[in-house]
Amino acid sequence: MDAVSTSLGEEHAQPRPGRGRRPSAEVRAEILASAAGLLFAEGLGAVTFDRVSAESGASRTTLHKWWPTRGALAAEAYFASVKRDLDFVDTGDIESDVRTQLHAFARLMTVEPAGRAVRELIGAAQTDPALRAAFVEAYSRPRRQEAVEVLAVAKSRGQIRQDVSLEILVDQLWGACYHRLLLLDEPLDDRLVDEFVSNAFAGARPR
């Protein structure tokens, strides 16, 4: 976080009795946790500055300084909440590691409240430029880049052909999952994920 944001957060954070003002990072984390709780429990419509302010104890001024719209706040809260669930493992077997991550992703999207939340966020992003920018910057672009970096390590180990575009491979795998979730509204389970992974790596493995 930059110095300006830190200053703003310290200026508008609500003091705790006997403890002075809270650090900016603590205020931001509590705001995001409160927003995520509302998003997952009640949906995007529940994430308003009034309710998040009441839940977190941060002032509305702080929220407006850090996030231009409630949608932008909801998008960052979503990413902060699910990031750990979507981390990659590194066992040395890229096909197995991608399969493990995609299993976790599929469960998050189909079993956990995060699935409904991300569909709401993507839908609302079509008419809320601030939400769209926040979703891209805080979630979709970092997730895509992380996957590309994991695949790049596998390519350096000789597990993926040198002429394979890693960005296209990411789009093939995660894009197929989003396609089923958002456009087709059809089941996404471990069996189907395994088929996606097997098909993609059949073409990506060294011959």
Secondary structure, DSSP 8 states (H G I E B T S, - for coil): --HHHHHHHHHHS--BTTTBS--HHHHHHHHHHHHHHHHHHH-GGG--HHHHHHHH---HHHHHHH-SSHHHHHHHHHHHHHTGGG-----S-HHHHHHHHHHHHHHHHHTSHHHHHHHHHHHHHTT-HHHHHHHIIIIIHHHHHHHHHHHHHHHHTTSS-TTS-HHHHHHHHHHHHHIIIIII-----HHHHHHHHHHHHHHHS--
